[in-house]
Amino acid sequence: MKKINFNKLKQTFIIAEIGNNHEGNFNIAKKLVKLAAKAGVDAVKFQTFRVEDFINKEEKKRYNQLKKFQLSYNQFKNLKKIANNYNLKFMSTPLDYESSNFLLKNSELIKIASSDNNFFPMIQNIIKRNKPLIISTGMLNFDEISYLIKKISNKIGKKKLKEKVALLHCVTSYPVDNENANLNSINYLKKKFDLCIGYSDHTLGNEACLYAVSNGAKIIEKHFTIDKRFSKFRDHAMSADFEELREIVKSIRKIEKMKGSYQKKIGKCEVPFLKAIRRMPFAKKNIKKGDKISFSNTRFLRSTKSKSFLDLENIIGKKIRNDVKKNQIIKNQNLK
């Protein structure tokens, strides 16, 4: 598959964040990949970990739940094949150092979760291997993000930084209330960092993703589930189901068309209307040579009979060069 360059993304890169919503069921994981492809996303993302290197074993409830959710490295290799067969990029979040080594060989992109955006040993292990890296910025302030980017840039240089590293605005809460989504941070990050900026969504519904794209997010990550009521695991309820994910993709592609280019010019679709709805000066009555144009002897009307008279700002008070009959268009050659 074509390697990704964050500096040259032509359209929004949409990621279905499957995460652990498979709950350790490989068949569910495969089905989620297929449904994500059907919804039209660009990539599927999982979480890859060895629970003993991730969670303190003494926290038995948490440890046992994630042990149940853990997929094997071979299963992830198979999921990558399935994703690639559907023309999807396969990516995952390593939640321990050893899993980052596995993903460096078996994932097209790597995502650093907000929980690990200060875990520099693992981040440095990834960047030195020239792998595209997406970093969520939850629980970081501006100074901390600046420090992180500076460390990465010092290792790989500014050119590769723009090509290989993207930042996602993210609020670490599950779910995120509307008043805490702080989507204006997307524009802030765009202004402060000359990098590809995206959004990792933890809100309920589709609106935040669509707003983010409207404000320039080039990557959208949305949690994805087979059923919002699949279990009591918290991620299902805040995830998009198939219909929602498909609608997000459809709406994003529509918004991209609407956004157009960063300029202001007369659009091709406007050209036919220039003749039809621009005003032109018509003689309200017979106007004699030497008379001045005024509202008493001139009407400004829409007409398709001639090209637009563009100098309407200064026409009032100008003298007529030759006689103009009633209802005749007043043209440049009629004026002194």
DAZI-V384183 format. One line per field, one symbol per residue. ss: DSSP state (H for helix, E for strand, L for the rest). psi: psi as a letter, one per 30 degrees, with the letter a starting at -180 (. if undefined). A space follows every 10 residues. Layout:
# DAZI-V384183
ss=???
psi=???
This chain:
# DAZI-V384183
ss=LLLLLHHHLL LLEEEEEEEL LLLLLHHHHH HHHHHHHHHL LLEEEEEELL HHHLLLLLLH HHHHHHHHHL LLHHHHHHHH HHHHHLLLEE EEEELLHHHH HHHHHHLLEE EELHHHLLLH HHHHHHHLLL LLEEEELLLL LHHHHHHHHH HHHHHHLHHH HHHHEEEEEL LLLLLLLHHH LLLLHHHHHH HHLLLEEEEE ELLLLLHHHH HHHHLLLLEE EEEELLLLLL LLLHHHHHLE LHHHHHHHHH HHHHHHHHHL LLLLLLLHHH HHHHHHHLEE EEELLLELLL LELLLLLEEE EELLLLLLLL LLLLLLLLEE LLLELLLLEL LHHHEL
psi=lkkkjffgkf lkjkkjjebg ffhfjeeeee eeeeeeeefg lflkkakklj efgekkffie eeeeefeefk lleeeeeeee eeeefghkkk lljkgleefe eefffgkflk kklefgggie eeeeeeffgh kkkkkkgkgk aeeeeeeeee eeefefleee eeefkkkkkk kiljlklefg ehfffeeeee efkilkkakj kglkafeeee eeefggkfkk kkkklfkfge afkefeeglk aeeeeeeeee eeeeeeeeeb liljlkleff effeeefkkl kkkflkklkf lkklffgkkj lklgfllkjf hfegekfkkk elkklkgkkj leffk.
